[in-house]
Amino acid sequence: MGYNTDKNQKIDKTIWLLKWFEQRGQVPGETVEEKLKVNYFEAGLIDSFGVIEMISEIEEYFGINFSEKHFQERRFATIGGLKDIISELIDTGKNK
């Protein structure tokens, strides 16, 4: 299922990511802003096997492809940073 771009795409990415991580455990933080700053590795929401699943599901849902460079970025480890990377890939047309 491809990603449907519309005026709410920023909200959609945030909601999708938070729901994905919340299915794996309690995301620390009281507000959305606090939750977006969470390092999901340190919070124990995902392990090395989960990363493969996460990447696959994100690429399929949003119709994008991560590159090796994205995995090495510090922001890849936070929910908000991941959201930003997804936004950049959508905006630059790095879709499947």
PDB file of N, CA, C and O in Angstrom:
ATOM      1  N   MET A   1       0.853  -1.183   0.000  1.00  0.00           N
ATOM      2  CA  MET A   1       0.000   0.000   0.000  1.00  0.00           C
ATOM      3  C   MET A   1       0.887   1.230   0.000  1.00  0.00           C
ATOM      4  O   MET A   1       1.690   1.410   0.915  1.00  0.00           O
ATOM      5  N   GLY A   2       0.758   2.069  -0.997  1.00  0.00           N
ATOM      6  CA  GLY A   2       1.569   3.277  -1.104  1.00  0.00           C
ATOM      7  C   GLY A   2       1.094   4.363  -0.166  1.00  0.00           C
ATOM      8  O   GLY A   2      -0.005   4.297   0.385  1.00  0.00           O
ATOM      9  N   TYR A   3       1.920   5.339   0.001  1.00  0.00           N
ATOM     10  CA  TYR A   3       1.595   6.449   0.885  1.00  0.00           C
ATOM     11  C   TYR A   3       0.782   7.484   0.132  1.00  0.00           C
ATOM     12  O   TYR A   3       1.154   7.888  -0.970  1.00  0.00           O
ATOM     13  N   ASN A   4      -0.304   7.907   0.707  1.00  0.00           N
ATOM     14  CA  ASN A   4      -1.184   8.896   0.106  1.00  0.00           C
ATOM     15  C   ASN A   4      -0.745  10.287   0.561  1.00  0.00           C
ATOM     16  O   ASN A   4      -0.914  10.635   1.730  1.00  0.00           O
ATOM     17  N   THR A   5      -0.185  11.081  -0.346  1.00  0.00           N
ATOM     18  CA  THR A   5       0.266  12.422   0.033  1.00  0.00           C
ATOM     19  C   THR A   5      -0.916  13.389   0.017  1.00  0.00           C
ATOM     20  O   THR A   5      -1.681  13.449  -0.946  1.00  0.00           O
ATOM     21  N   ASP A   6      -1.040  14.120   1.075  1.00  0.00           N
ATOM     22  CA  ASP A   6      -2.036  15.175   1.168  1.00  0.00           C
ATOM     23  C   ASP A   6      -1.549  16.189   2.193  1.00  0.00           C
ATOM     24  O   ASP A   6      -0.431  16.074   2.696  1.00  0.00           O
ATOM     25  N   LYS A   7      -2.377  17.179   2.504  1.00  0.00           N
ATOM     26  CA  LYS A   7      -1.942  18.249   3.406  1.00  0.00           C
ATOM     27  C   LYS A   7      -1.675  17.749   4.828  1.00  0.00           C
ATOM     28  O   LYS A   7      -1.050  18.463   5.612  1.00  0.00           O
ATOM     29  N   ASN A   8      -2.123  16.562   5.176  1.00  0.00           N
ATOM     30  CA  ASN A   8      -1.933  16.028   6.520  1.00  0.00           C
ATOM     31  C   ASN A   8      -0.787  15.027   6.605  1.00  0.00           C
ATOM     32  O   ASN A   8      -0.696  14.295   7.591  1.00  0.00           O
ATOM     33  N   GLN A   9       0.088  14.972   5.609  1.00  0.00           N
ATOM     34  CA  GLN A   9       1.090  13.920   5.597  1.00  0.00           C
ATOM     35  C   GLN A   9       2.026  13.962   6.801  1.00  0.00           C
ATOM     36  O   GLN A   9       2.469  12.905   7.251  1.00  0.00           O
ATOM     37  N   LYS A  10       2.345  15.135   7.339  1.00  0.00           N
ATOM     38  CA  LYS A  10       3.207  15.195   8.516  1.00  0.00           C
ATOM     39  C   LYS A  10       2.532  14.518   9.701  1.00  0.00           C
ATOM     40  O   LYS A  10       3.162  13.748  10.426  1.00  0.00           O
ATOM     41  N   ILE A  11       1.266  14.802   9.894  1.00  0.00           N
ATOM     42  CA  ILE A  11       0.513  14.170  10.974  1.00  0.00           C
ATOM     43  C   ILE A  11       0.435  12.665  10.737  1.00  0.00           C
ATOM     44  O   ILE A  11       0.599  11.881  11.671  1.00  0.00           O
ATOM     45  N   ASP A  12       0.189  12.263   9.510  1.00  0.00           N
ATOM     46  CA  ASP A  12       0.067  10.850   9.198  1.00  0.00           C
ATOM     47  C   ASP A  12       1.350  10.085   9.508  1.00  0.00           C
ATOM     48  O   ASP A  12       1.293   8.977  10.041  1.00  0.00           O
ATOM     49  N   LYS A  13       2.493  10.657   9.185  1.00  0.00           N
ATOM     50  CA  LYS A  13       3.769   9.988   9.470  1.00  0.00           C
ATOM     51  C   LYS A  13       3.962   9.844  10.973  1.00  0.00           C
ATOM     52  O   LYS A  13       4.362   8.785  11.457  1.00  0.00           O
ATOM     53  N   THR A  14       3.679  10.900  11.698  1.00  0.00           N
ATOM     54  CA  THR A  14       3.835  10.876  13.149  1.00  0.00           C
ATOM     55  C   THR A  14       2.921   9.833  13.767  1.00  0.00           C
ATOM     56  O   THR A  14       3.361   9.022  14.582  1.00  0.00           O
ATOM     57  N   ILE A  15       1.663   9.850  13.387  1.00  0.00           N
ATOM     58  CA  ILE A  15       0.703   8.894  13.941  1.00  0.00           C
ATOM     59  C   ILE A  15       1.103   7.466  13.581  1.00  0.00           C
ATOM     60  O   ILE A  15       1.092   6.580  14.436  1.00  0.00           O
ATOM     61  N   TRP A  16       1.459   7.242  12.309  1.00  0.00           N
ATOM     62  CA  TRP A  16       1.826   5.898  11.867  1.00  0.00           C
ATOM     63  C   TRP A  16       3.010   5.384  12.669  1.00  0.00           C
ATOM     64  O   TRP A  16       2.978   4.254  13.156  1.00  0.00           O
ATOM     65  N   LEU A  17       4.062   6.198  12.815  1.00  0.00           N
ATOM     66  CA  LEU A  17       5.253   5.768  13.546  1.00  0.00           C
ATOM     67  C   LEU A  17       4.951   5.515  15.021  1.00  0.00           C
ATOM     68  O   LEU A  17       5.385   4.507  15.577  1.00  0.00           O
ATOM     69  N   LEU A  18       4.212   6.419  15.654  1.00  0.00           N
ATOM     70  CA  LEU A  18       3.900   6.221  17.074  1.00  0.00           C
ATOM     71  C   LEU A  18       3.073   4.962  17.278  1.00  0.00           C
ATOM     72  O   LEU A  18       3.319   4.213  18.224  1.00  0.00           O
ATOM     73  N   LYS A  19       2.104   4.716  16.417  1.00  0.00           N
ATOM     74  CA  LYS A  19       1.307   3.493  16.537  1.00  0.00           C
ATOM     75  C   LYS A  19       2.180   2.260  16.338  1.00  0.00           C
ATOM     76  O   LYS A  19       2.034   1.273  17.059  1.00  0.00           O
ATOM     77  N   TRP A  20       3.093   2.311  15.358  1.00  0.00           N
ATOM     78  CA  TRP A  20       3.970   1.174  15.094  1.00  0.00           C
ATOM     79  C   TRP A  20       4.802   0.854  16.331  1.00  0.00           C
ATOM     80  O   TRP A  20       4.897  -0.304  16.738  1.00  0.00           O
ATOM     81  N   PHE A  21       5.405   1.883  16.930  1.00  0.00           N
ATOM     82  CA  PHE A  21       6.238   1.655  18.110  1.00  0.00           C
ATOM     83  C   PHE A  21       5.405   1.289  19.331  1.00  0.00           C
ATOM     84  O   PHE A  21       5.844   0.481  20.150  1.00  0.00           O
ATOM     85  N   GLU A  22       4.217   1.863  19.473  1.00  0.00           N
ATOM     86  CA  GLU A  22       3.368   1.550  20.627  1.00  0.00           C
ATOM     87  C   GLU A  22       2.868   0.107  20.586  1.00  0.00           C
ATOM     88  O   GLU A  22       2.516  -0.448  21.627  1.00  0.00           O
ATOM     89  N   GLN A  23       2.832  -0.502  19.419  1.00  0.00           N
ATOM     90  CA  GLN A  23       2.478  -1.921  19.325  1.00  0.00           C
ATOM     91  C   GLN A  23       3.584  -2.795  19.907  1.00  0.00           C
ATOM     92  O   GLN A  23       3.354  -3.966  20.210  1.00  0.00           O
ATOM     93  N   ARG A  24       4.773  -2.239  20.064  1.00  0.00           N
ATOM     94  CA  ARG A  24       5.921  -2.987  20.561  1.00  0.00           C
ATOM     95  C   ARG A  24       6.237  -2.679  22.020  1.00  0.00           C
ATOM     96  O   ARG A  24       7.064  -3.356  22.631  1.00  0.00           O
ATOM     97  N   GLY A  25       5.594  -1.677  22.576  1.00  0.00           N
ATOM     98  CA  GLY A  25       5.824  -1.331  23.977  1.00  0.00           C
ATOM     99  C   GLY A  25       5.412   0.097  24.263  1.00  0.00           C
ATOM    100  O   GLY A  25       5.067   0.856  23.357  1.00  0.00           O
ATOM    101  N   GLN A  26       5.453   0.449  25.520  1.00  0.00           N
ATOM    102  CA  GLN A  26       5.087   1.798  25.951  1.00  0.00           C
ATOM    103  C   GLN A  26       6.154   2.793  25.507  1.00  0.00           C
ATOM    104  O   GLN A  26       7.320   2.671  25.885  1.00  0.00           O
ATOM    105  N   VAL A  27       5.754   3.774  24.705  1.00  0.00           N
ATOM    106  CA  VAL A  27       6.686   4.813  24.266  1.00  0.00           C
ATOM    107  C   VAL A  27       6.750   5.859  25.375  1.00  0.00           C
ATOM    108  O   VAL A  27       5.731   6.463  25.711  1.00  0.00           O
ATOM    109  N   PRO A  28       7.939   6.081  25.952  1.00  0.00           N
ATOM    110  CA  PRO A  28       8.066   7.062  27.035  1.00  0.00           C
ATOM    111  C   PRO A  28       7.704   8.474  26.571  1.00  0.00           C
ATOM    112  O   PRO A  28       7.934   8.848  25.421  1.00  0.00           O
ATOM    113  N   GLY A  29       7.139   9.238  27.486  1.00  0.00           N
ATOM    114  CA  GLY A  29       6.810  10.634  27.212  1.00  0.00           C
ATOM    115  C   GLY A  29       5.337  10.901  27.420  1.00  0.00           C
ATOM    116  O   GLY A  29       4.488  10.036  27.201  1.00  0.00           O
ATOM    117  N   GLU A  30       5.055  12.113  27.846  1.00  0.00           N
ATOM    118  CA  GLU A  30       3.670  12.524  28.090  1.00  0.00           C
ATOM    119  C   GLU A  30       3.033  13.145  26.852  1.00  0.00           C
ATOM    120  O   GLU A  30       1.830  13.003  26.633  1.00  0.00           O
ATOM    121  N   THR A  31       3.833  13.829  26.045  1.00  0.00           N
ATOM    122  CA  THR A  31       3.316  14.523  24.869  1.00  0.00           C
ATOM    123  C   THR A  31       3.885  13.896  23.604  1.00  0.00           C
ATOM    124  O   THR A  31       4.851  13.136  23.659  1.00  0.00           O
ATOM    125  N   VAL A  32       3.285  14.218  22.472  1.00  0.00           N
ATOM    126  CA  VAL A  32       3.801  13.733  21.192  1.00  0.00           C
ATOM    127  C   VAL A  32       5.229  14.221  20.994  1.00  0.00           C
ATOM    128  O   VAL A  32       6.084  13.465  20.533  1.00  0.00           O
ATOM    129  N   GLU A  33       5.494  15.483  21.341  1.00  0.00           N
ATOM    130  CA  GLU A  33       6.829  16.038  21.180  1.00  0.00           C
ATOM    131  C   GLU A  33       7.863  15.248  21.979  1.00  0.00           C
ATOM    132  O   GLU A  33       8.959  14.983  21.485  1.00  0.00           O
ATOM    133  N   GLU A  34       7.520  14.873  23.210  1.00  0.00           N
ATOM    134  CA  GLU A  34       8.427  14.080  24.035  1.00  0.00           C
ATOM    135  C   GLU A  34       8.634  12.695  23.427  1.00  0.00           C
ATOM    136  O   GLU A  34       9.754  12.184  23.410  1.00  0.00           O
ATOM    137  N   LYS A  35       7.567  12.093  22.935  1.00  0.00           N
ATOM    138  CA  LYS A  35       7.660  10.760  22.340  1.00  0.00           C
ATOM    139  C   LYS A  35       8.519  10.766  21.080  1.00  0.00           C
ATOM    140  O   LYS A  35       9.218   9.791  20.803  1.00  0.00           O
ATOM    141  N   LEU A  36       8.473  11.851  20.317  1.00  0.00           N
ATOM    142  CA  LEU A  36       9.266  11.932  19.099  1.00  0.00           C
ATOM    143  C   LEU A  36      10.767  12.008  19.388  1.00  0.00           C
ATOM    144  O   LEU A  36      11.580  11.694  18.518  1.00  0.00           O
ATOM    145  N   LYS A  37      11.137  12.420  20.595  1.00  0.00           N
ATOM    146  CA  LYS A  37      12.548  12.515  20.973  1.00  0.00           C
ATOM    147  C   LYS A  37      13.110  11.193  21.497  1.00  0.00           C
ATOM    148  O   LYS A  37      14.310  11.083  21.747  1.00  0.00           O
ATOM    149  N   VAL A  38      12.258  10.208  21.660  1.00  0.00           N
ATOM    150  CA  VAL A  38      12.668   8.929  22.238  1.00  0.00           C
ATOM    151  C   VAL A  38      13.609   8.165  21.305  1.00  0.00           C
ATOM    152  O   VAL A  38      13.342   8.014  20.112  1.00  0.00           O
ATOM    153  N   ASN A  39      14.705   7.692  21.873  1.00  0.00           N
ATOM    154  CA  ASN A  39      15.602   6.782  21.166  1.00  0.00           C
ATOM    155  C   ASN A  39      14.991   5.393  21.361  1.00  0.00           C
ATOM    156  O   ASN A  39      15.015   4.846  22.463  1.00  0.00           O
ATOM    157  N   TYR A  40      14.449   4.834  20.292  1.00  0.00           N
ATOM    158  CA  TYR A  40      13.701   3.590  20.424  1.00  0.00           C
ATOM    159  C   TYR A  40      14.577   2.390  20.746  1.00  0.00           C
ATOM    160  O   TYR A  40      14.072   1.387  21.252  1.00  0.00           O
ATOM    161  N   PHE A  41      15.867   2.462  20.469  1.00  0.00           N
ATOM    162  CA  PHE A  41      16.785   1.386  20.879  1.00  0.00           C
ATOM    163  C   PHE A  41      16.965   1.424  22.401  1.00  0.00           C
ATOM    164  O   PHE A  41      16.817   0.409  23.082  1.00  0.00           O
ATOM    165  N   GLU A  42      17.291   2.624  22.922  1.00  0.00           N
ATOM    166  CA  GLU A  42      17.511   2.777  24.361  1.00  0.00           C
ATOM    167  C   GLU A  42      16.258   2.488  25.165  1.00  0.00           C
ATOM    168  O   GLU A  42      16.345   2.004  26.293  1.00  0.00           O
ATOM    169  N   ALA A  43      15.090   2.779  24.601  1.00  0.00           N
ATOM    170  CA  ALA A  43      13.818   2.539  25.296  1.00  0.00           C
ATOM    171  C   ALA A  43      13.405   1.071  25.233  1.00  0.00           C
ATOM    172  O   ALA A  43      12.404   0.678  25.831  1.00  0.00           O
ATOM    173  N   GLY A  44      14.182   0.258  24.504  1.00  0.00           N
ATOM    174  CA  GLY A  44      13.871  -1.164  24.410  1.00  0.00           C
ATOM    175  C   GLY A  44      12.661  -1.478  23.546  1.00  0.00           C
ATOM    176  O   GLY A  44      12.070  -2.550  23.674  1.00  0.00           O
ATOM    177  N   LEU A  45      12.285  -0.555  22.666  1.00  0.00           N
ATOM    178  CA  LEU A  45      11.122  -0.770  21.813  1.00  0.00           C
ATOM    179  C   LEU A  45      11.434  -1.649  20.604  1.00  0.00           C
ATOM    180  O   LEU A  45      10.530  -2.177  19.956  1.00  0.00           O
ATOM    181  N   ILE A  46      12.719  -1.797  20.312  1.00  0.00           N
ATOM    182  CA  ILE A  46      13.116  -2.518  19.117  1.00  0.00           C
ATOM    183  C   ILE A  46      14.518  -3.092  19.322  1.00  0.00           C
ATOM    184  O   ILE A  46      15.347  -2.508  20.020  1.00  0.00           O
ATOM    185  N   ASP A  47      14.763  -4.232  18.707  1.00  0.00           N
ATOM    186  CA  ASP A  47      16.097  -4.818  18.737  1.00  0.00           C
ATOM    187  C   ASP A  47      16.603  -4.936  17.301  1.00  0.00           C
ATOM    188  O   ASP A  47      15.958  -4.445  16.375  1.00  0.00           O
ATOM    189  N   SER A  48      17.736  -5.576  17.114  1.00  0.00           N
ATOM    190  CA  SER A  48      18.325  -5.642  15.775  1.00  0.00           C
ATOM    191  C   SER A  48      17.427  -6.363  14.778  1.00  0.00           C
ATOM    192  O   SER A  48      17.391  -6.000  13.602  1.00  0.00           O
ATOM    193  N   PHE A  49      16.702  -7.378  15.235  1.00  0.00           N
ATOM    194  CA  PHE A  49      15.772  -8.068  14.333  1.00  0.00           C
ATOM    195  C   PHE A  49      14.578  -7.185  14.001  1.00  0.00           C
ATOM    196  O   PHE A  49      14.063  -7.212  12.883  1.00  0.00           O
ATOM    197  N   GLY A  50      14.145  -6.407  14.979  1.00  0.00           N
ATOM    198  CA  GLY A  50      13.024  -5.501  14.779  1.00  0.00           C
ATOM    199  C   GLY A  50      13.320  -4.393  13.796  1.00  0.00           C
ATOM    200  O   GLY A  50      12.411  -3.882  13.141  1.00  0.00           O
ATOM    201  N   VAL A  51      14.592  -4.012  13.684  1.00  0.00           N
ATOM    202  CA  VAL A  51      14.988  -2.960  12.749  1.00  0.00           C
ATOM    203  C   VAL A  51      14.665  -3.392  11.321  1.00  0.00           C
ATOM    204  O   VAL A  51      14.165  -2.598  10.525  1.00  0.00           O
ATOM    205  N   ILE A  52      14.949  -4.642  11.004  1.00  0.00           N
ATOM    206  CA  ILE A  52      14.672  -5.151   9.655  1.00  0.00           C
ATOM    207  C   ILE A  52      13.178  -5.090   9.366  1.00  0.00           C
ATOM    208  O   ILE A  52      12.764  -4.669   8.286  1.00  0.00           O
ATOM    209  N   GLU A  53      12.379  -5.508  10.327  1.00  0.00           N
ATOM    210  CA  GLU A  53      10.928  -5.452  10.176  1.00  0.00           C
ATOM    211  C   GLU A  53      10.452  -4.007  10.021  1.00  0.00           C
ATOM    212  O   GLU A  53       9.621  -3.710   9.163  1.00  0.00           O
ATOM    213  N   MET A  54      10.983  -3.113  10.853  1.00  0.00           N
ATOM    214  CA  MET A  54      10.598  -1.705  10.809  1.00  0.00           C
ATOM    215  C   MET A  54      10.918  -1.097   9.448  1.00  0.00           C
ATOM    216  O   MET A  54      10.070  -0.442   8.840  1.00  0.00           O
ATOM    217  N   ILE A  55      12.141  -1.314   8.971  1.00  0.00           N
ATOM    218  CA  ILE A  55      12.554  -0.751   7.689  1.00  0.00           C
ATOM    219  C   ILE A  55      11.645  -1.251   6.572  1.00  0.00           C
ATOM    220  O   ILE A  55      11.185  -0.472   5.737  1.00  0.00           O
ATOM    221  N   SER A  56      11.395  -2.536   6.563  1.00  0.00           N
ATOM    222  CA  SER A  56      10.551  -3.138   5.530  1.00  0.00           C
ATOM    223  C   SER A  56       9.149  -2.541   5.540  1.00  0.00           C
ATOM    224  O   SER A  56       8.616  -2.179   4.491  1.00  0.00           O
ATOM    225  N   GLU A  57       8.554  -2.440   6.719  1.00  0.00           N
ATOM    226  CA  GLU A  57       7.194  -1.911   6.824  1.00  0.00           C
ATOM    227  C   GLU A  57       7.125  -0.430   6.462  1.00  0.00           C
ATOM    228  O   GLU A  57       6.177   0.002   5.806  1.00  0.00           O
ATOM    229  N   ILE A  58       8.109   0.340   6.879  1.00  0.00           N
ATOM    230  CA  ILE A  58       8.133   1.772   6.537  1.00  0.00           C
ATOM    231  C   ILE A  58       8.285   1.952   5.033  1.00  0.00           C
ATOM    232  O   ILE A  58       7.559   2.735   4.420  1.00  0.00           O
ATOM    233  N   GLU A  59       9.232   1.225   4.436  1.00  0.00           N
ATOM    234  CA  GLU A  59       9.451   1.361   2.994  1.00  0.00           C
ATOM    235  C   GLU A  59       8.198   0.974   2.213  1.00  0.00           C
ATOM    236  O   GLU A  59       7.838   1.630   1.236  1.00  0.00           O
ATOM    237  N   GLU A  60       7.545  -0.088   2.650  1.00  0.00           N
ATOM    238  CA  GLU A  60       6.334  -0.516   1.945  1.00  0.00           C
ATOM    239  C   GLU A  60       5.199   0.491   2.113  1.00  0.00           C
ATOM    240  O   GLU A  60       4.551   0.865   1.135  1.00  0.00           O
ATOM    241  N   TYR A  61       4.959   0.927   3.342  1.00  0.00           N
ATOM    242  CA  TYR A  61       3.831   1.827   3.602  1.00  0.00           C
ATOM    243  C   TYR A  61       4.003   3.187   2.927  1.00  0.00           C
ATOM    244  O   TYR A  61       3.070   3.709   2.316  1.00  0.00           O
ATOM    245  N   PHE A  62       5.204   3.754   3.045  1.00  0.00           N
ATOM    246  CA  PHE A  62       5.429   5.099   2.524  1.00  0.00           C
ATOM    247  C   PHE A  62       5.962   5.114   1.095  1.00  0.00           C
ATOM    248  O   PHE A  62       6.094   6.182   0.497  1.00  0.00           O
ATOM    249  N   GLY A  63       6.270   3.941   0.540  1.00  0.00           N
ATOM    250  CA  GLY A  63       6.743   3.864  -0.837  1.00  0.00           C
ATOM    251  C   GLY A  63       8.100   4.511  -1.033  1.00  0.00           C
ATOM    252  O   GLY A  63       8.338   5.183  -2.036  1.00  0.00           O
ATOM    253  N   ILE A  64       8.999   4.304  -0.061  1.00  0.00           N
ATOM    254  CA  ILE A  64      10.335   4.906  -0.111  1.00  0.00           C
ATOM    255  C   ILE A  64      11.395   3.816  -0.014  1.00  0.00           C
ATOM    256  O   ILE A  64      11.085   2.650   0.233  1.00  0.00           O
ATOM    257  N   ASN A  65      12.643   4.210  -0.209  1.00  0.00           N
ATOM    258  CA  ASN A  65      13.783   3.315  -0.007  1.00  0.00           C
ATOM    259  C   ASN A  65      14.833   4.028   0.818  1.00  0.00           C
ATOM    260  O   ASN A  65      15.329   5.087   0.432  1.00  0.00           O
ATOM    261  N   PHE A  66      15.167   3.444   1.954  1.00  0.00           N
ATOM    262  CA  PHE A  66      16.274   3.972   2.750  1.00  0.00           C
ATOM    263  C   PHE A  66      17.585   3.591   2.070  1.00  0.00           C
ATOM    264  O   PHE A  66      17.654   2.604   1.338  1.00  0.00           O
ATOM    265  N   SER A  67      18.620   4.384   2.320  1.00  0.00           N
ATOM    266  CA  SER A  67      19.958   4.030   1.849  1.00  0.00           C
ATOM    267  C   SER A  67      20.831   3.754   3.072  1.00  0.00           C
ATOM    268  O   SER A  67      20.448   4.052   4.204  1.00  0.00           O
ATOM    269  N   GLU A  68      21.986   3.192   2.829  1.00  0.00           N
ATOM    270  CA  GLU A  68      22.950   2.906   3.898  1.00  0.00           C
ATOM    271  C   GLU A  68      23.248   4.168   4.711  1.00  0.00           C
ATOM    272  O   GLU A  68      23.426   4.102   5.928  1.00  0.00           O
ATOM    273  N   LYS A  69      23.300   5.300   4.043  1.00  0.00           N
ATOM    274  CA  LYS A  69      23.607   6.576   4.711  1.00  0.00           C
ATOM    275  C   LYS A  69      22.566   6.908   5.783  1.00  0.00           C
ATOM    276  O   LYS A  69      22.913   7.444   6.835  1.00  0.00           O
ATOM    277  N   HIS A  70      21.309   6.596   5.527  1.00  0.00           N
ATOM    278  CA  HIS A  70      20.256   6.888   6.512  1.00  0.00           C
ATOM    279  C   HIS A  70      20.450   6.087   7.795  1.00  0.00           C
ATOM    280  O   HIS A  70      20.222   6.603   8.889  1.00  0.00           O
ATOM    281  N   PHE A  71      20.867   4.837   7.668  1.00  0.00           N
ATOM    282  CA  PHE A  71      21.039   3.992   8.844  1.00  0.00           C
ATOM    283  C   PHE A  71      22.181   4.472   9.730  1.00  0.00           C
ATOM    284  O   PHE A  71      22.211   4.164  10.922  1.00  0.00           O
ATOM    285  N   GLN A  72      23.111   5.217   9.165  1.00  0.00           N
ATOM    286  CA  GLN A  72      24.259   5.704   9.912  1.00  0.00           C
ATOM    287  C   GLN A  72      24.018   7.061  10.566  1.00  0.00           C
ATOM    288  O   GLN A  72      24.820   7.505  11.388  1.00  0.00           O
ATOM    289  N   GLU A  73      22.926   7.717  10.208  1.00  0.00           N
ATOM    290  CA  GLU A  73      22.617   9.026  10.794  1.00  0.00           C
ATOM    291  C   GLU A  73      22.147   8.859  12.234  1.00  0.00           C
ATOM    292  O   GLU A  73      21.414   7.924  12.557  1.00  0.00           O
ATOM    293  N   ARG A  74      22.577   9.774  13.089  1.00  0.00           N
ATOM    294  CA  ARG A  74      22.165   9.730  14.501  1.00  0.00           C
ATOM    295  C   ARG A  74      20.653   9.838  14.651  1.00  0.00           C
ATOM    296  O   ARG A  74      20.056   9.192  15.513  1.00  0.00           O
ATOM    297  N   ARG A  75      20.050  10.649  13.815  1.00  0.00           N
ATOM    298  CA  ARG A  75      18.604  10.876  13.959  1.00  0.00           C
ATOM    299  C   ARG A  75      17.784   9.642  13.605  1.00  0.00           C
ATOM    300  O   ARG A  75      16.603   9.580  13.947  1.00  0.00           O
ATOM    301  N   PHE A  76      18.372   8.664  12.935  1.00  0.00           N
ATOM    302  CA  PHE A  76      17.666   7.431  12.599  1.00  0.00           C
ATOM    303  C   PHE A  76      17.209   6.697  13.863  1.00  0.00           C
ATOM    304  O   PHE A  76      16.261   5.914  13.811  1.00  0.00           O
ATOM    305  N   ALA A  77      17.872   6.942  14.993  1.00  0.00           N
ATOM    306  CA  ALA A  77      17.577   6.235  16.239  1.00  0.00           C
ATOM    307  C   ALA A  77      16.428   6.834  17.039  1.00  0.00           C
ATOM    308  O   ALA A  77      16.018   6.256  18.045  1.00  0.00           O
ATOM    309  N   THR A  78      15.899   7.978  16.616  1.00  0.00           N
ATOM    310  CA  THR A  78      14.758   8.561  17.327  1.00  0.00           C
ATOM    311  C   THR A  78      13.526   8.531  16.431  1.00  0.00           C
ATOM    312  O   THR A  78      13.633   8.541  15.205  1.00  0.00           O
ATOM    313  N   ILE A  79      12.382   8.494  17.049  1.00  0.00           N
ATOM    314  CA  ILE A  79      11.136   8.446  16.289  1.00  0.00           C
ATOM    315  C   ILE A  79      10.978   9.709  15.451  1.00  0.00           C
ATOM    316  O   ILE A  79      10.596   9.631  14.283  1.00  0.00           O
ATOM    317  N   GLY A  80      11.266  10.866  16.028  1.00  0.00           N
ATOM    318  CA  GLY A  80      11.166  12.124  15.295  1.00  0.00           C
ATOM    319  C   GLY A  80      12.176  12.222  14.163  1.00  0.00           C
ATOM    320  O   GLY A  80      11.858  12.727  13.087  1.00  0.00           O
ATOM    321  N   GLY A  81      13.391  11.741  14.401  1.00  0.00           N
ATOM    322  CA  GLY A  81      14.408  11.747  13.356  1.00  0.00           C
ATOM    323  C   GLY A  81      14.021  10.839  12.206  1.00  0.00           C
ATOM    324  O   GLY A  81      14.236  11.167  11.039  1.00  0.00           O
ATOM    325  N   LEU A  82      13.454   9.704  12.544  1.00  0.00           N
ATOM    326  CA  LEU A  82      12.980   8.779  11.525  1.00  0.00           C
ATOM    327  C   LEU A  82      11.874   9.422  10.696  1.00  0.00           C
ATOM    328  O   LEU A  82      11.833   9.276   9.475  1.00  0.00           O
ATOM    329  N   LYS A  83      10.983  10.131  11.371  1.00  0.00           N
ATOM    330  CA  LYS A  83       9.906  10.853  10.676  1.00  0.00           C
ATOM    331  C   LYS A  83      10.486  11.882   9.713  1.00  0.00           C
ATOM    332  O   LYS A  83       9.997  12.032   8.594  1.00  0.00           O
ATOM    333  N   ASP A  84      11.522  12.586  10.142  1.00  0.00           N
ATOM    334  CA  ASP A  84      12.153  13.593   9.284  1.00  0.00           C
ATOM    335  C   ASP A  84      12.800  12.959   8.056  1.00  0.00           C
ATOM    336  O   ASP A  84      12.691  13.486   6.949  1.00  0.00           O
ATOM    337  N   ILE A  85      13.469  11.834   8.256  1.00  0.00           N
ATOM    338  CA  ILE A  85      14.086  11.136   7.125  1.00  0.00           C
ATOM    339  C   ILE A  85      13.019  10.687   6.128  1.00  0.00           C
ATOM    340  O   ILE A  85      13.193  10.835   4.919  1.00  0.00           O
ATOM    341  N   ILE A  86      11.929  10.145   6.629  1.00  0.00           N
ATOM    342  CA  ILE A  86      10.827   9.722   5.752  1.00  0.00           C
ATOM    343  C   ILE A  86      10.304  10.918   4.969  1.00  0.00           C
ATOM    344  O   ILE A  86      10.078  10.821   3.762  1.00  0.00           O
ATOM    345  N   SER A  87      10.109  12.052   5.651  1.00  0.00           N
ATOM    346  CA  SER A  87       9.623  13.265   4.979  1.00  0.00           C
ATOM    347  C   SER A  87      10.562  13.690   3.864  1.00  0.00           C
ATOM    348  O   SER A  87      10.121  14.033   2.767  1.00  0.00           O
ATOM    349  N   GLU A  88      11.856  13.667   4.148  1.00  0.00           N
ATOM    350  CA  GLU A  88      12.841  14.068   3.136  1.00  0.00           C
ATOM    351  C   GLU A  88      12.810  13.133   1.930  1.00  0.00           C
ATOM    352  O   GLU A  88      12.891  13.585   0.788  1.00  0.00           O
ATOM    353  N   LEU A  89      12.694  11.838   2.184  1.00  0.00           N
ATOM    354  CA  LEU A  89      12.643  10.882   1.080  1.00  0.00           C
ATOM    355  C   LEU A  89      11.391  11.075   0.223  1.00  0.00           C
ATOM    356  O   LEU A  89      11.445  10.962  -1.001  1.00  0.00           O
ATOM    357  N   ILE A  90      10.276  11.363   0.873  1.00  0.00           N
ATOM    358  CA  ILE A  90       9.033  11.624   0.131  1.00  0.00           C
ATOM    359  C   ILE A  90       9.162  12.918  -0.664  1.00  0.00           C
ATOM    360  O   ILE A  90       8.784  12.979  -1.834  1.00  0.00           O
ATOM    361  N   ASP A  91       9.703  13.960  -0.011  1.00  0.00           N
ATOM    362  CA  ASP A  91       9.822  15.270  -0.663  1.00  0.00           C
ATOM    363  C   ASP A  91      10.799  15.268  -1.831  1.00  0.00           C
ATOM    364  O   ASP A  91      10.599  15.997  -2.803  1.00  0.00           O
ATOM    365  N   THR A  92      11.861  14.454  -1.750  1.00  0.00           N
ATOM    366  CA  THR A  92      12.836  14.415  -2.831  1.00  0.00           C
ATOM    367  C   THR A  92      12.495  13.371  -3.892  1.00  0.00           C
ATOM    368  O   THR A  92      13.218  13.205  -4.875  1.00  0.00           O
ATOM    369  N   GLY A  93      11.390  12.677  -3.678  1.00  0.00           N
ATOM    370  CA  GLY A  93      10.951  11.691  -4.665  1.00  0.00           C
ATOM    371  C   GLY A  93      11.768  10.430  -4.690  1.00  0.00           C
ATOM    372  O   GLY A  93      11.835   9.754  -5.717  1.00  0.00           O
ATOM    373  N   LYS A  94      12.404  10.090  -3.560  1.00  0.00           N
ATOM    374  CA  LYS A  94      13.190   8.848  -3.488  1.00  0.00           C
ATOM    375  C   LYS A  94      12.258   7.680  -3.167  1.00  0.00           C
ATOM    376  O   LYS A  94      12.461   6.925  -2.216  1.00  0.00           O
ATOM    377  N   ASN A  95      11.242   7.572  -3.997  1.00  0.00           N
ATOM    378  CA  ASN A  95      10.233   6.542  -3.796  1.00  0.00           C
ATOM    379  C   ASN A  95      10.606   5.285  -4.568  1.00  0.00           C
ATOM    380  O   ASN A  95      11.503   5.287  -5.411  1.00  0.00           O
ATOM    381  N   LYS A  96       9.902   4.231  -4.260  1.00  0.00           N
ATOM    382  CA  LYS A  96      10.094   2.960  -4.969  1.00  0.00           C
ATOM    383  C   LYS A  96       9.600   3.091  -6.398  1.00  0.00           C
ATOM    384  O   LYS A  96       9.671   2.131  -7.167  1.00  0.00           O
TER     385      LYS A  96
END
